[in-house]
Amino acid sequence: MTFPWALYLCTFLALWAMLTGGVFKAFSEFVMSGLAQAAPASGIAAMQGINRTVLRTEFVFAILALAAITPGFGLYAYFALEGRAAVLIVAAAAIYLPSTFFITLLGNVPMNNRLDRADPSSAQGAQYWAHYLRRWTALNHVRTLGCILTGALYALAALELGAGTGRIA
């Protein structure tokens, strides 16, 4: 039997993951491109400020909370739900954790920490900045895609659950 709360949670997580992916996409699409056009010292200083500021925002909470909720909901779906909805929810967890959470934790955050220690006006800072722009943005593309796929899977699961409850025709 499907419970309405699972339908509501899928809908909420779909929106949450897609919004998070939208922030990542904005960075990949124009923020990083704009910073790359600045002189290295200016780009480094701006990104250092962004990285320090983001730690005090709801965005970090969104990434961490999805990482906490997604595997638990995936386990619930695996053991308590049946059919395509269960598969979609488990797949959402299987995609989100490595593509977004672990990439953030093991890729982007260490790069941000290293950039934070860089002297924006030094040659070493400029050299790392060139590497940072390419690598960080490539990792961010993966995070973007991971969030969008996770959101799409949750949306499809919500449709499946809604069809099973008669709430969605």
Disulfide bonds with the S-S distance in Angstrom:
none
